[in-house]
Amino acid sequence: MAKKNFGNIEENQKNLTGANALFNTPSKDEKAAKRKSDAELEEEEEVTGYPLRMKKAWLKELKIMSANRGESVKNLILQAIAEKYHLS
């Protein structure tokens, strides 16, 4: 399928705000900046992805706690693990 260039869809259209992000590919500068931030993370410490399965009720409670504290669910889980196993 051929790529189509829609140009500036948002021009003179108040109801299509953000549509350019859906149809136009990001510039090479943005891609390079993203790669740099990923490289900086790798230099600091090695991070691995790990799937975590839990009961739906637990996730619901974590989401409520995260909203109350203003932190992400991920950070709450990581803090709990670090406290439990005395990790630093």
C-alpha positions in Angstrom: 0.0 0.0 0.0 1.4 3.4 -1.0 2.0 6.0 1.6 -0.1 9.1 1.2 1.0 12.6 2.3 -2.0 14.5 3.7 0.1 17.7 4.2 -1.2 19.9 7.0 -4.6 18.5 7.8 -5.2 20.9 10.7 -4.8 24.0 8.7 -8.0 26.1 9.0 -9.8 23.2 10.7 -10.5 23.7 14.4 -12.1 20.3 14.8 -9.1 18.3 13.6 -6.6 19.3 16.3 -3.9 16.5 16.6 -4.8 14.8 13.3 -1.3 15.5 11.9 0.2 13.3 14.5 -2.0 10.4 13.3 -1.3 10.7 9.6 2.2 12.2 9.3 5.3 10.3 10.2 7.6 11.8 12.9 10.6 13.7 11.6 14.1 12.1 11.6 15.1 14.6 14.3 12.4 13.3 16.6 13.5 9.7 16.0 17.1 10.5 16.7 16.2 12.2 19.9 14.2 9.2 21.0 17.2 6.9 20.3 19.5 9.2 22.3 17.2 9.1 25.3 17.1 5.3 25.1 20.9 5.2 24.8 21.3 7.4 27.9 19.1 5.1 29.9 21.2 2.1 28.8 24.4 3.8 29.9 23.0 4.5 33.4 21.8 1.1 34.2 20.6 -2.0 32.5 16.8 -2.3 32.6 14.7 -5.3 31.7 11.1 -5.7 30.9 9.2 -8.3 33.0 5.5 -9.2 32.6 3.6 -9.1 35.8 0.4 -11.0 36.3 -1.9 -10.1 39.2 -5.5 -10.3 40.3 -7.8 -7.7 38.8 -8.9 -6.7 42.3 -5.3 -5.9 43.3 -4.8 -3.8 40.1 -8.0 -1.9 40.8 -6.7 -1.1 44.4 -3.3 -0.1 43.0 -5.0 2.2 40.5 -6.9 3.9 43.3 -3.8 4.2 45.4 -1.9 5.7 42.5 -4.6 8.3 41.9 -4.6 9.3 45.6 -0.8 9.5 45.8 -0.2 11.0 42.4 2.3 8.2 41.4 2.1 5.6 38.7 1.1 2.0 39.4 4.5 0.9 38.2 6.3 3.1 40.7 4.1 1.8 43.5 4.8 -1.8 42.6 8.6 -1.2 42.3 8.7 0.7 45.7 6.8 -2.2 47.4 9.3 -4.7 46.0 12.3 -2.6 47.0 11.0 -2.2 50.5 10.1 -5.9 50.9 13.4 -7.2 49.8 15.6 -4.3 51.0 16.8 -3.4 47.5 18.5 -0.1 46.7 
